[in-house]
């Protein structure tokens, strides 16, 4: 998870720079190279948007419906699977990380001619980490074999992002989207066991892993998407 945390920070930093650059560009770009050619103004917005996205919650798809000038709703599905070898507290494990989540949001658009939005809602969370090892682990001077760990985040989380789209055409159909935000995942559920372990040592190691897992209560959201609106 330490490797993952560094990866998330790196993605967040790059994503923040890209999104900031995109956000500085207005939704409406006027072509003044040929004043004799009349181009009708673009629509305020296209109500429906679907897209493919990738970011710190994984990769997947999203859909939004902007049913009023200033309000809309959105939903997405993201997943990611990653297997690696790493250390967590006292043990070294073969770790399997499975990310899967579905955010459901109310989208608020402060300006009706802009795609900039504030999204608040709930995240349905199935994120989990599991690890096992054929090595031994020493706890309070006692050695045990075959340690196994499991970490699960809360099933329903608070979700908050800001985002917007950079359109590539006058009709506001094709766009590059970006989102920045945070998920509050709450208290994770942690389980630890090993062959022949005493209850005292199990609780000791489980408390250490719990402290480690608590560092991920706030999960960064950085997403880039390729969208089509209609």
C-alpha positions in Angstrom: 0.0 0.0 0.0 3.0 2.4 0.5 3.8 1.8 -3.2 0.2 2.5 -4.1 0.1 5.6 -2.0 3.1 7.0 -3.9 1.4 6.1 -7.2 -1.8 7.9 -6.1 0.1 11.0 -5.2 2.0 11.0 -8.5 -1.3 10.5 -10.5 -3.0 13.3 -8.4 -0.1 15.7 -9.1 -0.1 15.1 -12.9 -3.9 15.2 -13.0 -4.1 18.4 -11.1 -1.7 20.1 -13.5 -3.7 18.8 -16.5 -7.0 19.8 -15.1 -5.9 23.2 -14.1 -4.6 23.9 -17.6 -7.9 22.6 -19.1 -10.0 24.6 -16.6 -8.3 27.8 -17.7 -9.8 27.4 -21.2 -13.3 28.7 -21.7 -16.1 26.3 -22.8 -16.8 28.7 -25.7 -14.0 29.5 -28.1 -14.7 32.0 -30.9 -13.0 31.7 -34.2 -12.2 35.2 -35.5 -10.0 34.1 -38.4 -12.9 34.7 -40.9 -15.4 37.3 -39.8 -17.5 36.8 -43.0 -18.5 33.2 -42.0 -21.4 33.1 -39.6 -21.3 30.4 -36.9 -24.4 30.1 -34.7 -23.7 30.2 -31.0 -23.1 26.8 -29.3 -25.8 25.3 -27.2 -25.8 26.1 -23.5 -25.1 22.5 -22.9 -25.9 19.0 -24.1 -28.0 17.2 -21.4 -26.6 13.7 -21.6 -22.9 12.8 -21.4 -21.3 9.3 -21.4 -17.6 8.6 -21.2 -14.7 6.3 -20.4 -12.6 7.4 -17.4 -9.4 6.5 -15.7 -7.9 7.7 -12.4 -7.2 7.0 -8.7 -10.4 4.9 -8.3 -9.5 2.7 -11.3 -10.9 2.7 -14.8 -14.4 2.4 -16.1 -17.3 4.4 -17.4 -19.6 7.3 -16.3 -22.9 8.9 -17.3 -24.3 12.3 -16.4 -27.7 13.9 -17.0 -27.9 17.7 -16.7 -31.7 18.1 -16.5 -31.6 21.9 -15.6 -29.3 24.8 -16.1 -27.8 24.4 -12.7 -28.5 20.8 -11.7 -27.8 17.3 -12.8 -27.1 13.8 -11.6 -24.3 11.4 -12.3 -23.1 7.8 -11.9 -20.0 5.8 -12.6 -18.4 2.4 -12.3 -14.6 2.0 -11.8 -12.5 -1.0 -11.1 -8.8 -1.9 -10.8 -6.8 -5.0 -9.8 -3.2 -4.9 -8.8 -1.0 -7.7 -7.4 2.4 -7.0 -5.8 4.8 -8.0 -3.0 5.2 -5.6 -0.1 5.5 -5.2 3.6 2.8 -4.2 6.0 3.9 -3.6 9.6 5.6 -6.8 10.8 5.0 -9.0 7.8 5.9 -9.4 4.2 3.1 -10.4 1.9 2.0 -11.2 -1.6 -0.7 -8.6 -1.8 -3.8 -8.5 -3.9 -5.5 -5.1 -4.2 -9.0 -5.0 -5.7 -10.6 -1.6 -6.3 -14.3 -1.4 -7.3 -16.6 1.6 -6.7 -19.8 3.3 -8.0 -20.3 7.0 -7.2 -23.8 8.4 -7.3 -23.8 12.2 -7.3 -25.9 15.4 -7.5 -24.1 17.8 -9.8 -24.4 21.5 -9.3 -23.4 23.9 -12.1 -22.8 27.4 -10.8 -22.8 28.9 -14.3 -25.3 27.7 -16.9 -22.9 28.3 -19.9 -20.1 26.4 -18.2 -19.5 22.7 -17.7 -17.8 23.3 -14.4 -19.6 21.4 -11.7 -19.5 20.5 -8.0 -20.5 16.9 -7.4 -21.6 15.6 -4.0 -23.0 12.2 -3.2 -22.3 8.7 -2.1 -19.8 6.1 -3.2 -20.7 2.5 -3.1 -17.4 0.9 -2.1 -16.1 -2.6 -2.6 -12.4 -1.8 -2.2 -10.4 -4.5 -0.5 -6.9 -5.7 0.1 -5.8 -9.2 1.0 -2.4 -10.6 1.6 -0.8 -13.9 2.5 2.7 -15.2 3.0 4.5 -18.5 3.3 7.1 -16.8 5.6 6.9 -16.5 9.3 6.1 -13.5 11.4 7.4 -12.5 14.8 5.0 -10.8 17.3 6.1 -10.0 20.9 9.0 -12.4 20.5 6.8 -15.3 19.3 7.1 -16.7 15.8 4.1 -17.8 13.7 3.7 -19.2 10.2 1.4 -18.4 7.2 0.2 -14.9 8.2 -2.9 -13.7 6.4 -4.3 -10.1 6.4 -7.5 -8.6 5.0 -8.5 -4.9 4.8 -11.9 -3.7 3.7 -13.1 -0.1 3.4 -16.6 1.0 4.4 -19.4 0.0 2.1 -20.9 3.5 1.7 -18.7 6.7 1.6 -19.1 10.4 1.3 -17.9 11.6 -2.1 -17.0 15.2 -3.2 -15.4 16.4 -6.5 -15.1 19.4 -8.7 -14.8 18.9 -12.5 -15.4 20.2 -16.0 -15.0 19.4 -19.7 -12.8 20.8 -22.4 -14.8 20.6 -25.6 -13.2 19.9 -29.0 -16.1 20.9 -31.2 -18.5 23.9 -31.5 -21.6 21.8 -30.7 -20.2 20.6 -27.4 -20.3 16.9 -28.2 -16.7 15.6 -27.8 -14.7 16.6 -24.7 -11.9 15.8 -22.4 -13.1 15.7 -18.8 -11.4 16.1 -15.5 -12.3 15.7 -11.8 -10.5 16.5 -8.5 -11.8 15.6 -5.1 -11.8 13.3 -2.1 -13.6 10.2 -0.7 -14.0 9.8 3.0 -13.9 6.0 3.5 -14.4 5.9 7.3 -13.0 3.2 9.5 -11.7 0.2 7.6 -12.3 -3.4 8.7 -9.1 -5.3 9.4 -8.5 -9.0 10.0 -5.3 -10.8 10.8 -4.5 -14.4 11.6 -1.5 -16.8 11.5 -1.0 -20.5 12.3 -1.1 -21.1 16.1 -1.3 -17.5 17.0 -2.5 -16.5 20.5 -5.3 -14.1 20.9 -3.1 -11.5 22.5 -0.6 -11.5 19.7 -3.4 -11.5 17.1 -4.9 -8.4 18.7 -1.4 -6.7 18.8 -0.7 -7.2 15.2 -4.3 -6.4 14.1 -4.1 -3.1 16.0 -0.9 -2.3 14.1 -2.5 -3.1 10.7 -5.6 -1.0 11.8 -3.3 2.0 12.4 -1.7 1.5 9.0 -5.1 1.2 7.2 -6.5 4.3 8.9 -4.0 6.3 6.8 -6.3 5.7 3.8 -9.5 7.1 5.3 -9.3 10.0 2.8 -8.9 8.7 -0.7 -7.9 11.2 -3.4 -10.0 11.4 -6.5 -8.3 12.4 -9.7 -10.0 11.4 -13.0 -9.5 12.0 -16.7 -12.2 11.0 -19.2 -13.0 11.1 -22.8 -16.7 12.0 -23.3 -19.5 12.3 -25.8 -22.5 14.5 -25.1 -25.8 14.6 -26.8 
